[in-house]
Amino acid sequence: MSTPVHNRTDHAARQQSAPEPLLAGNKTRSQIFLVKLFAIVPAVALAATVPLAWGWGLGWIDIALAAFFYALTSLGVTIGFHRYFTHGAFTATRGLRIALAVAGSMALQGPIIAWVADHRRHHAYADRDGDPHSPWRFGTSARALVKGFWYAHMGWLFEREQTNAKRFAPELLADPGIRRVDRWFPALTAVSLLLPALAGGLITLSWWGAATAFFWAGLVRVALLHHVTWSVNSICHMIGDRPFTSRDKSANFWPLAILSMGESWHNSHHADPTCARHGVRRGQIDISARVIRIFEKLGWATKVRWPRPERLARKLKTAENAP
């Protein structure tokens, strides 16, 4: 017996309105291998920096190149991947949109669509079941928090479960330009590591200059940026100041403010996620917000969501009056 047409229509409508699942299966073995490679190799290079800096190959050219590529790729993550693509803190021209996607990809923190999907999932379930990297995942005892710190810092990267981008980043999947940058991630990884070496070699006119630039401005720079970013996931959900109300344990941790380009004002961010400025109180350095202001003056960024005093006062007042 055939199904009535109106029943089939109702069923189709329910299917279309049903939310996408939280996860999209597991990462492949090759994906897990690449994650480990990108996380471990730069970390080994970072661990080797002290003895190598003492007697081998660190010059002013290496420092300058490392600082330049650190700033470029860090801002690609903080302004691009985070404040723009994840939270829509401003509207960007098409050129700036692609440039931010490329610069963020060169930080070697994963392809843009997966990064955004993971971070939106984090905000949807912050410090609750479903959060991909909460340090409170295993409990509140000292042992549980040590385990949770490691998990939030980098252990979660080695999990096989994969956040469903169809649920958390559908508009990026629908953008051909962003999908293209997403596919370019392996090539952009190579560019991010080899471009400093090329610059070092050309500036010094030597293979030695290329080798030291590859080490310091390539591997060590990537490792340092990795651990600064991961510290926002771990440290900034464990210790620090919490002047604003939020549904989670996010905290402002001032020692990381400069290296994180303002991302460590994390409690402020979770209290108002779409705000373009995270360091909203007097004296809170937020380099990313300064650069967004420059983009705004150049006409590359519009509809910037700057902090609103009345909203901040309401959030702060609630926090201060909380029992």
C-alpha positions as CSV (number, residue, x, y, z in Angstrom):
1,M,0.0,0.0,0.0
2,S,1.5,3.4,-1.0
3,T,2.2,6.1,1.6
4,P,-0.1,9.1,1.3
5,V,1.5,12.1,-0.4
6,H,0.9,14.4,2.6
7,N,2.7,11.8,4.9
8,R,5.7,11.7,2.6
9,T,5.8,15.5,2.5
10,D,5.6,15.7,6.3
11,H,8.4,13.1,6.7
12,A,10.6,15.0,4.2
13,A,10.0,18.3,6.1
14,R,11.0,16.6,9.4
15,Q,14.2,15.3,7.8
16,Q,15.1,18.7,6.5
17,S,14.5,20.4,9.8
18,A,16.3,17.8,11.9
19,P,19.6,19.1,13.2
20,E,22.8,17.7,11.8
21,P,24.6,15.3,14.3
22,L,27.4,16.7,16.5
23,L,30.1,14.5,15.0
24,A,30.9,13.4,11.5
25,G,32.6,10.0,12.0
26,N,36.2,9.6,12.8
27,K,39.4,11.0,11.4
28,T,41.3,8.7,9.1
29,R,44.7,7.2,10.1
30,S,46.4,9.5,7.7
31,Q,44.7,12.5,9.3
32,I,45.8,11.4,12.8
33,F,49.3,10.9,11.5
34,L,49.5,14.4,10.1
35,V,48.1,15.9,13.3
36,K,50.8,14.1,15.3
37,L,53.4,15.2,12.8
38,F,52.4,18.9,12.9
39,A,52.2,18.9,16.7
40,I,55.2,16.8,17.6
41,V,57.9,17.9,15.1
42,P,57.7,21.6,15.9
43,A,57.5,20.8,19.6
44,V,60.8,18.9,19.4
45,A,62.3,21.8,17.6
46,L,61.1,24.1,20.4
47,A,62.6,21.8,23.0
48,A,65.9,22.0,21.3
49,T,66.0,25.8,21.2
50,V,67.9,26.4,24.4
51,P,71.0,24.4,23.7
52,L,71.0,25.4,20.0
53,A,70.6,29.1,20.8
54,W,73.5,28.9,23.2
55,G,76.0,27.8,20.6
56,W,74.5,27.5,17.2
57,G,72.9,29.5,14.5
58,L,70.6,32.1,16.1
59,G,71.1,35.6,14.5
60,W,69.2,38.8,14.2
61,I,67.9,37.8,10.8
62,D,66.4,34.6,12.2
63,I,64.8,36.6,15.0
64,A,63.3,39.2,12.6
65,L,62.0,36.5,10.3
66,A,60.5,34.5,13.2
67,A,58.8,37.6,14.6
68,F,57.4,38.6,11.2
69,F,56.0,35.1,10.4
70,Y,54.7,34.7,14.0
71,A,52.8,38.0,13.7
72,L,51.4,37.1,10.3
73,T,50.2,33.6,11.1
74,S,49.1,34.4,14.6
75,L,46.9,37.3,13.4
76,G,45.6,35.0,10.6
77,V,44.3,32.8,13.4
78,T,43.2,35.4,16.0
79,I,41.6,37.9,13.5
80,G,40.8,35.5,10.7
81,F,39.9,32.0,11.9
82,H,38.6,33.2,15.3
83,R,37.1,36.6,15.4
84,Y,36.0,36.8,11.7
85,F,35.2,33.3,10.4
86,T,34.0,31.7,13.7
87,H,32.2,34.7,15.3
88,G,31.5,37.2,12.6
89,A,32.9,40.1,14.6
90,F,33.1,42.2,11.3
91,T,32.4,42.0,7.6
92,A,35.4,41.7,5.3
93,T,36.0,42.4,1.7
94,R,36.5,39.4,-0.5
95,G,40.3,40.0,-0.7
96,L,40.7,40.3,3.0
97,R,38.5,37.3,3.6
98,I,40.8,35.1,1.4
99,A,44.0,36.6,2.8
100,L,42.9,35.9,6.4
101,A,42.0,32.3,5.5
102,V,45.4,31.8,3.9
103,A,47.4,33.5,6.8
104,G,45.4,31.4,9.4
105,S,46.1,28.2,7.5
106,M,49.8,29.0,7.6
107,A,49.7,28.7,11.4
108,L,49.5,24.9,10.9
109,Q,46.6,24.5,13.3
110,G,44.5,22.5,10.8
111,P,42.3,23.4,7.7
112,I,40.1,26.4,8.2
113,I,36.7,24.6,8.0
114,A,37.6,22.0,10.7
115,W,39.1,24.7,12.9
116,V,36.0,26.9,12.8
117,A,33.7,23.9,13.3
118,D,35.7,22.8,16.4
119,H,35.7,26.3,17.9
120,R,32.0,26.9,17.4
121,R,31.3,23.5,19.0
122,H,33.5,24.6,21.9
123,H,31.4,27.7,22.4
124,A,28.1,25.8,22.1
125,Y,29.2,23.3,24.9
126,A,31.9,25.2,26.7
127,D,33.1,23.2,29.8
128,R,30.2,20.8,29.4
129,D,29.6,17.5,27.6
130,G,30.3,18.1,24.0
131,D,33.1,20.6,24.4
132,P,36.0,19.2,22.4
133,H,38.7,20.5,24.7
134,S,37.6,21.4,28.2
135,P,40.2,20.9,31.0
136,W,37.3,20.0,33.4
137,R,36.4,17.0,31.3
138,F,37.7,14.4,33.9
139,G,36.6,16.1,37.1
140,T,37.9,18.6,39.7
141,S,40.4,16.6,41.7
142,A,44.1,17.5,41.4
143,R,44.7,14.3,39.4
144,A,41.7,15.0,37.1
145,L,42.8,18.5,36.5
146,V,46.3,17.5,35.5
147,K,44.9,15.1,33.1
148,G,42.4,17.7,31.9
149,F,45.1,20.3,31.4
150,W,47.0,17.9,29.1
151,Y,43.8,17.0,27.3
152,A,42.7,20.6,26.7
153,H,46.2,21.7,25.8
154,M,46.9,19.2,23.0
155,G,45.6,15.7,23.9
156,W,42.2,16.4,22.3
157,L,44.0,16.8,18.9
158,F,44.8,13.1,18.9
159,E,41.1,12.0,19.4
160,R,39.6,10.2,16.4
161,E,36.2,11.9,16.6
162,Q,35.6,14.7,14.1
163,T,33.3,17.7,14.5
164,N,30.5,17.8,12.0
165,A,31.2,20.9,9.7
166,K,27.7,20.5,8.1
167,R,26.3,21.5,11.5
168,F,28.8,24.0,12.7
169,A,30.2,25.6,9.6
170,P,27.7,25.2,6.7
171,E,28.3,28.6,5.2
172,L,32.0,27.9,4.8
173,L,31.3,24.6,3.1
174,A,29.1,26.6,0.7
175,D,31.8,29.0,-0.2
176,P,34.0,27.8,-3.1
177,G,36.9,30.1,-2.3
178,I,37.1,29.0,1.3
179,R,36.7,25.3,0.3
180,R,39.7,25.9,-2.0
181,V,41.8,27.3,0.8
182,D,40.8,24.4,2.9
183,R,42.0,22.0,0.3
184,W,45.3,24.0,0.0
185,F,46.2,23.3,3.6
186,P,49.0,20.9,2.8
187,A,50.5,23.3,0.3
188,L,50.2,26.2,2.7
189,T,51.9,24.2,5.3
190,A,54.9,23.7,3.0
191,V,54.8,27.5,2.2
192,S,54.7,28.4,5.8
193,L,57.8,26.3,6.6
194,L,59.8,26.9,3.4
195,L,59.2,30.6,2.8
196,P,61.2,31.7,5.9
197,A,64.1,29.4,4.7
198,L,63.9,31.0,1.2
199,A,64.0,34.5,2.8
200,G,66.9,33.6,5.1
201,G,68.9,32.1,2.2
202,L,68.3,35.1,-0.1
203,I,69.1,37.7,2.7
204,T,72.4,35.9,3.7
205,L,73.2,34.5,0.3
206,S,74.0,31.2,2.0
207,W,72.5,27.7,2.6
208,W,73.4,28.2,6.3
209,G,71.1,31.2,6.5
210,A,68.3,29.2,4.9
211,A,68.8,26.3,7.4
212,T,68.8,28.5,10.5
213,A,65.7,30.5,9.2
214,F,63.9,27.2,8.5
215,F,64.6,26.1,12.1
216,W,63.9,29.3,14.0
217,A,61.3,31.1,11.7
218,G,59.8,27.9,10.6
219,L,59.7,25.1,13.1
220,V,60.3,27.0,16.3
221,R,57.9,29.8,15.4
222,V,55.1,27.2,14.6
223,A,55.7,25.4,17.9
224,L,55.6,28.6,19.9
225,L,52.3,29.7,18.2
226,H,50.8,26.2,18.7
227,H,51.4,26.3,22.5
228,V,50.2,29.9,22.9
229,T,47.0,29.0,21.1
230,W,46.6,25.8,23.0
231,S,47.2,27.6,26.3
232,V,44.0,29.7,25.7
233,N,42.2,26.3,25.6
234,S,43.8,25.0,28.7
235,I,45.2,27.7,31.0
236,C,42.5,30.3,30.2
237,H,39.8,27.8,31.3
238,M,41.5,27.0,34.6
239,I,43.1,30.1,36.2
240,G,42.8,33.9,35.9
241,D,40.4,36.7,36.5
242,R,36.7,36.3,35.8
243,P,35.1,39.8,35.9
244,F,32.3,39.0,33.5
245,T,29.5,36.5,33.6
246,S,29.7,33.5,31.3
247,R,28.2,30.0,31.2
248,D,31.7,28.4,31.6
249,K,35.0,28.7,33.5
250,S,36.8,30.9,31.0
251,A,39.2,33.4,32.5
252,N,41.4,36.4,31.6
253,F,45.1,35.5,31.9
254,W,47.2,38.6,31.4
255,P,50.7,37.0,31.0
256,L,49.6,35.7,27.6
257,A,48.0,38.9,26.3
258,I,50.9,40.0,23.9
259,L,51.9,36.6,22.6
260,S,48.3,35.6,22.0
261,M,47.5,38.9,20.3
262,G,44.7,39.6,22.9
263,E,43.1,36.2,22.9
264,S,43.9,35.5,26.5
265,W,41.3,38.0,27.6
266,H,39.2,34.9,27.4
267,N,36.5,35.5,30.0
268,S,35.7,38.8,28.3
269,H,35.4,36.9,25.0
270,H,33.1,34.2,26.3
271,A,30.9,36.9,27.9
272,D,30.5,38.6,24.5
273,P,31.7,36.1,21.8
274,T,31.0,38.2,18.7
275,C,32.8,41.3,20.0
276,A,35.8,42.3,17.9
277,R,37.8,43.4,21.0
278,H,38.6,40.9,23.7
279,G,40.7,43.3,25.9
280,V,37.7,45.5,26.8
281,R,39.0,47.0,30.1
282,R,41.5,49.8,30.7
283,G,45.1,48.6,30.2
284,Q,44.2,45.3,28.5
285,I,46.4,45.0,25.4
286,D,44.6,43.5,22.4
287,I,46.8,43.7,19.3
288,S,44.2,41.9,17.1
289,A,41.6,44.6,17.9
290,R,44.2,47.3,16.9
291,V,44.7,45.6,13.5
292,I,41.0,45.2,13.0
293,R,40.7,49.0,13.6
294,I,43.3,49.5,10.9
295,F,41.3,47.3,8.5
296,E,38.2,49.3,9.3
297,K,40.0,52.7,8.6
298,L,41.2,51.2,5.2
299,G,37.7,50.2,4.3
300,W,38.5,46.5,4.3
301,A,36.5,45.7,7.4
302,T,32.9,47.0,8.0
303,K,30.1,46.5,10.5
304,V,32.7,45.9,13.2
305,R,31.1,44.8,16.5
306,W,33.0,47.0,18.9
307,P,32.2,46.7,22.7
308,R,29.1,48.5,23.8
309,P,29.5,50.2,27.2
310,E,26.0,49.4,28.4
311,R,26.4,45.7,27.6
312,L,29.8,45.5,29.3
313,A,28.4,47.3,32.4
314,R,25.5,44.9,32.6
315,K,27.7,41.9,32.3
316,L,30.2,43.3,34.8
317,K,27.6,44.3,37.3
318,T,26.0,40.9,37.2
319,A,29.4,39.3,37.8
320,E,30.3,41.6,40.7
321,N,27.0,41.1,42.4
322,A,27.0,37.3,42.0
323,P,27.1,35.4,45.4
